Amino acid sequence: MQNVKLGEVLNDTFPVTAKKGKPVTGLVDKDFQKVLYGPDGADLSEQTPVTISELGKGMYRLNFRPNKVGHWAITISNKQHCPAGLSSTYEVGEADETSLEEHDEDIDTPYVILRHWPDKPTQHLSEHWDIKMKNKQGVVYEWSSADDPFEHADGVLGEAGSCCNGDKAFDIEGAIDLVPGSEWNPSDVLTHLEGVQSGQVHFLEEEPGMVIAYLDQLPFRAVQEGSSDEWDITLGVWASMSKQRYTALMALPAEEYDTKDLTDQILGDDWRITTSWLATLNAGKEIDKTEDQIIFYIKKLVNEIGGRNLATFNLERMGEPSKQILVDTLWDLYGDKGIYEPQRHAEMINAGSKTMKLEQDPWDLSGFYGLIDGKKVVGMIRFEQRQEINEAAFEKLSDAHQITTEEMNAWGWKFPLYGWNVREYVSLNTSKPVTSGTQWARDEMMLATEDSKVYAELRNLVEHTEDELRRAGLFDEDSDYGGMMAHSVMAIMKLFAKQGHSGFSAQMCRELFQRLSNFETLMPITSDPAEWQDTAYICNGEKGKLWQNIRNPAMFS
């Protein structure tokens, strides 16, 4: 039984295990049924919400804020793993002045921080600033710099009275309870200016165990006293978000970091934390992690996030530093895989006007690929799940796939087709050339190189095969086997190209296929009895046909 004071947030942990005691991971708050009983035995689940989050390795944490003195009890259940329920009891005592003061310090009360990087070497600002903002619920908060805890010097607001010059920022801080009695989310903050939305949240380490959240390009109107000059201000908010996870990750050696059992939520926390570490290093500040260790974390995170269907990078709300880290990491991890699009279509994907890829065949397009535009890779792309496209859907989705009927007929496509919506696309700051030896997976594997003498433009093996088969008339219904030979050859060639062979490996695959398709052996025939079968009875004892070789049926002994 735990004992807490009235007004304190009660935290408790509990395990969830499957049969044979294996920890259950990946459960979220909505997966649990919760019943909370107050001191009078009444069900207070509606009046006193209980939230549950995963800590990792099958351990979960519940928290709620009791509002009555006395004996509390809770039952938590999950239909699949703990249908009988897990029960705990708690004793809530009277609050005293000391405990309330300590509690006030422990509450995740954010601070409003206005941070400005002036264009001029020195900017003198008035001592008085009035700030106004509201949350999504329409609650308005007003704040004045007269409450600022920092000292003022020479009419300049700055840390400990220091002046702002060059690239140094000044802060104005003031404690403010943004959403009283509930958890606060940075996205709840809007400016009082009409039509202005919250920017992307970034996380930077300001002191050990504390993460500051910055909102990108969130303008506030800060007017000097007696003047109408406006300043572009970036809003930041102190909050001990992910503080527990931050501390645990900081203490974990890089070589022990494993992402496969982490929930999507923890992966997101780790992504924000590790990118904040790198930003801290780039800002010239010290941190107890090396750059190589941080990149190691980030690569593992991107690889794990990229392999899950439920986690998507929100590129529109990602700041440029985080986006650049993502691009570099994606290229390092998946730069050996590419997907080819005709140049017109690749340009439209890069510009954002084409949001769906169509194909004749139902290929597996999971994971990230480099998008090839002509002779260069212009970005990294990932797709949603495959869907079948009939003629009606082709017309309905024309704005998404941007493929014309003329193009479809020229390529020899027949319905049904298969489509993939673009899930994420990250443009490379500098395009990467497609060079000899690069392994381009997928059916459009690139075999020609920039110095190719065969074609004026870069061309791939699948396109070449289809073009030559059509020139020979082998797709025609009046050709041998009603055109099926051409389709068989195309299927073989697409599978071959999908493996990503080039150079020596491509040559070896061709030779191996030719020999094996003729039932030739790759290694010498031996006298091992397991390689031979007795055929004397079948062949009536005919001389030279007493034994038949199993590996090469044309060989007798």
HELIX and SHEET records of a PDB file:
HELIX    1   1 LYS A   19  GLY A   21  5                                   3    
HELIX    2   2 ASP A   29  ASP A   31  5                                   3    
HELIX    3   3 GLU A   97  ASP A  106  1                                  10    
HELIX    4   4 SER A  145  ASP A  147  5                                   3    
HELIX    5   5 GLU A  159  GLY A  161  5                                   3    
HELIX    6   6 PRO A  186  ASP A  188  5                                   3    
HELIX    7   7 LYS A  243  ALA A  251  1                                   9    
HELIX    8   8 ALA A  254  GLU A  256  5                                   3    
HELIX    9   9 ASP A  264  ASN A  282  1                                  19    
HELIX   10  10 GLU A  291  GLY A  306  1                                  16    
HELIX   11  11 LEU A  315  ARG A  317  5                                   3    
HELIX   12  12 GLU A  320  TYR A  334  1                                  15    
HELIX   13  13 GLN A  343  ALA A  351  1                                   9    
HELIX   14  14 GLU A  391  LYS A  396  1                                   6    
HELIX   15  15 SER A  398  HIS A  401  1                                   4    
HELIX   16  16 THR A  405  ALA A  410  1                                   6    
HELIX   17  17 LEU A  461  ARG A  471  1                                  11    
HELIX   18  18 ASP A  480  GLY A  483  5                                   4    
HELIX   19  19 MET A  484  LYS A  498  1                                  15    
HELIX   20  20 PHE A  504  SER A  517  1                                  14    
HELIX   21  21 PRO A  529  GLU A  531  5                                   3    
SHEET    1   A 4 GLN A   2  LYS A   5  0                                        
SHEET    2   A 4 CYS A  82  GLY A  93  1                                        
SHEET    3   A 4 GLY A  70  ASN A  78 -1                                        
SHEET    4   A 4 GLN A  33  TYR A  37 -1                                        
SHEET    1   B 3 LEU A  10  PRO A  15  0                                        
SHEET    2   B 3 MET A  59  PHE A  64 -1                                        
SHEET    3   B 3 THR A  51  GLY A  56 -1                                        
SHEET    1   C 5 PHE A 170  ALA A 175  0                                        
SHEET    2   C 5 TYR A 111  HIS A 116 -1                                        
SHEET    3   C 5 THR A 234  ALA A 239 -1                                        
SHEET    4   C 5 MET A 210  LEU A 215 -1                                        
SHEET    5   C 5 VAL A 201  GLU A 207 -1                                        
SHEET    1   D 3 VAL A 140  SER A 144  0                                        
SHEET    2   D 3 ASP A 130  ASN A 135 -1                                        
SHEET    3   D 3 VAL A 189  THR A 191 -1                                        
SHEET    1   E 2 HIS A 152  ALA A 153  0                                        
SHEET    2   E 2 VAL A 156  LEU A 157 -1                                        
SHEET    1   F 5 GLY A 338  GLU A 341  0                                        
SHEET    2   F 5 PHE A 368  ASP A 373  1                                        
SHEET    3   F 5 LYS A 376  PHE A 383 -1                                        
SHEET    4   F 5 LEU A 417  PRO A 433 -1                                        
SHEET    5   F 5 MET A 356  GLU A 359 -1                                        
SHEET    1   G 5 GLY A 338  GLU A 341  0                                        
SHEET    2   G 5 PHE A 368  ASP A 373  1                                        
SHEET    3   G 5 LYS A 376  PHE A 383 -1                                        
SHEET    4   G 5 LEU A 417  PRO A 433 -1                                        
SHEET    5   G 5 GLN A 387  ILE A 389 -1                                        
SHEET    1   H 2 TRP A 532  ASP A 534  0                                        
SHEET    2   H 2 TRP A 547  ASN A 549 -1                                        
END                                                                             
